[in-house]
Amino acid sequence: MKKQVKYLLLGLLIVIAAESSAQNVREIIQKMEDNARGSSSYVEMTMTTVRPRYTREISLRAWSKGEEYSLIFVTAPARDKGMGFLKRQKEIWNFIPSIDRTIKMPPSMMSQSWMGSDFSNDDLVRESSTIKDYDHQILGEEVIDGHLCWKIELIPHPESSVVFSKVLLWVSKDKYLHMKTENYDEGDELVSTMLMSDVRLMDDRELPTRMEMIPHNSKNQSTIIVYQNARFDFPIEEDFFSTQNLKNFDALQGM
């Protein structure tokens, strides 16, 4: 009887320790997300797509509120100006000004390239949640770009819309900065790597202001996003993220 009680207590301790560890990992990722995005955010950035035969640069403005709402506009070059992307909870919309048409994007399009770049639609509008759609585990520690980081494994839930079978995430231990991501396919082969660098003060916080997405099997190919300006935690209503505003970029120019 004493042995059975001993084994039962040991089993309970193992379960409690596992749950505590999982909770701690979620807390790390939540702090990373809160630091990078805040309760609300506004960002001005450029995205440069590098290919062997050409380089293409576009300018972007983006607003967000939590995980559920985001609005992104292309501001340059002129031929793409006004193109917009909207996320309202589980709905994703795309506005194409050249044909004056708003298109509701199905989940199947989340894995597709965003405007010919190495980022996917999901990378930009974030249909999936780093917290809710994965199981998490700390694998160890590693130094990335001079920052001691937790190395965290993310395995997507079967019902989630995540296209990768495994994601590795590096988060700095000092300021919860997202420093690196690796994406893997079902065969456990590396698909792409995202490197974060150039940590600077943006509004009231330090952030990596340069991110480079590098596909694993494509030579001399990458996409680089650089933040020029950002502000966080300002009042913004959910009604701001509407299909009407998606089609009305000129009216938002002064915001």
N, C-alpha and C positions, 0 to 999 in steps of 0.2 A: 504493500500500500504506500509506504514511504517513497519507494522508487517511482511509482506511478504519479504521485503528487509532485515529486522532483522533476520528472519529465514534463508534466503538464505546465509547471511554472516556467521551466526552461523554454517550452514552446511559446508560452505567452510573452515572455521577454523577447524572443526572436521576432514575433509578430509586431510587438510594440516598437522595437528598434527599427524594423523595416518601415513601419508607418511613419515614424519620426524622421527617418532618413529621407523618405519620399517627400514629406512635408517640407523639410529643409531645402531640398532641391527646388521645389515649387516656389519657395520664398526667394531663393536666389534668382530664379528666372523672372519672378514678378518684380523684384527690385530692378533687374536689368531693363524690363519693359517700361516700368514707371520712369526710370531715368531717361530712357531714349525717347519716350513719347509723352509722358505726363498725362494729366487728365484731359488736356487738349494741346494741340500743337499747330504751328504754322511754319512751313519750311520753304525757302527758295533754294533751288539746286540746279545743277547741270548734269546731264547724263551723256557720256561719250561712248559710243559703240565703236570698237576697234576691230577691223577686219583686214586680212592681208592686202586687199586692193583699195580700201577706202577707210576713212574715219568720219563718223557722223555725230554731231553734237546737237542736243536739244535742251532747252531751258524749261523748268517746271516750277509750278507753285502748288503747294499741297496743304490742306487743312485736315485735322482729325479730331475726333472726340472719343476717347476711350478706344476699345477694340471694335466697336460696332459701326462707327461712322467715319468715312473719309471722302475727300473730294480733291481730285488732282486735275490740273490743267496744264497743257502745253502752251508756253508763251513765245517760243521761237524754235525753229525758223518760221517765217511768215506762212509758208504753205501748210503748216500743221497747227498754227496758232488757234486756240479756242477748242481744240480737241480735249474732251474731258472724260474722266472716269469717276464714278460714284459708287460708294458702298453704303447701303442702309441696312444694317443688321445682316440678314442673309441674302439680300438682293444686290446684284452688281449690274451697273449700267454703264454704257459707253455712248458718248455723243460725238458724231462726226459732222462737223460744220459744213464741209464741202457738199454734203448731200442733205444737210439739215435733218438728220435722222438720229433718234435715240434708240439704242439696241439693248435689250436685256440679255446679259451674258449667262449662259448655262454653266453649271459647275464643271462640265467637261472642258471648258475653255481656260480654266484656271492654270493648267499646266503649260499652256501655249506661250510662246515668246511675246513679251510686251514690246510692241513697236519695233520688232526686229532686233531686240537686244538679247543679252544672255540672262536677263531677269524675266521671270514668268509673270503673268497677270497676278497670281497669288502673292508674289513677292511685293508687288506695288500696292495692291488693295487689301491684302491680308484677309482672305476669306477664312483661312485656318487660324487657329489660336495655338500659340506656343505652350500655353498653360493647359487648356482644356482638351486638346486633341492628341496628347502624347502621354506615355508613361516615361518617367525620368529616372536617371541613375547617374551618380557621380562616378566616373571611371578613374580619376586621378587628378594630378596637377601638371601644368606645363607653362613655360614662359613663352608668351606671344608678344612680339614687338616691344620687349622690355617690361611687360606686365605679367605677374604671376597669376595664372588663371585656373579656375576649375575647368576640367574637361568633362562635359556632360553628354550622356547618350540619351537621345529622344527616339522612342519607338511609337509610331502613330497607332491610334486605336483603329481596329478594323473598319469601323463605320465612318471614319473621318474622310475628308476629301483630299488628304495629303497624298502627293504623287510619289514621294520617296519612301522607301522601306525603312530607312534609318537616317537620322541626322545627328551629327556630332557638333556640339556647341561649346565654345570657349568663352568664359565670362571672367573678367578680372576680379580678383579678391579684394582689391582696395576700394574701387569705386563702382563695381558692378557694371563695367563697360563690356559691351558685346564686341569681341575682338576677332572672332573667326567662326566660320561655319563650314562643315563638309556635308554634302548630300550624297546618299548611296541608293543604288537601285536594288531590285529584288535579289539579284545575284551577289549582293554585298560588294559591288564594284563602285568605285568613286565616280560620281557623275560631274560634280562641280564643287569648287571651293570659293568661298567669299572671304576676303581679307579686309579687315577694318584697320585704319591707321589715321595719323595726323590728328591726335587728340587736342581739341581746343575748347576754350570757353565759348559756349553758345547760349546767349541769354543768361540764365542763372545756374548753368551746369556745364561740366566738362563732358564732351562727347567725341568719339571718332568722327571726323568730318569727311573722310574719304572711304568709300567702299568699292572694292573691285571684285566682280564676279568672273571667275575663270572656268570655262568648261574644260573637263579633263582630257577629252579626246580631240580637241581642236587646237591646232598650233596657231600661234600669233593671233589669238582671238580673245577678247575680253570686253567687259562693259564696266565703266567707272562712273560712279555717282559721287559728286562733291557738293557739300552743303556750303552755301554762301551766307545764309542768314537763317535764324530760327528764333522762335519765341514759344513759351510754354505756359500752361496753366492759366489761361485767360478765359473769361466767360464766352461761351458760344452755345447757341441753342441747337437742338436736334433738327429743328425746321430748316436750319441753314443748309443741311445736307439733303436737298430736294432735287427732283428732276428738273424743276423750273430753274434753279440756280445752275444746274449742269449745262443748260442751254444758254446761259446768260453771263458768260465770262466777262464781258465788258463792264457790266454793272458791279463786278467784284474787284475791279482793278485797284480801287483805293483802299481796300480792306487789308 
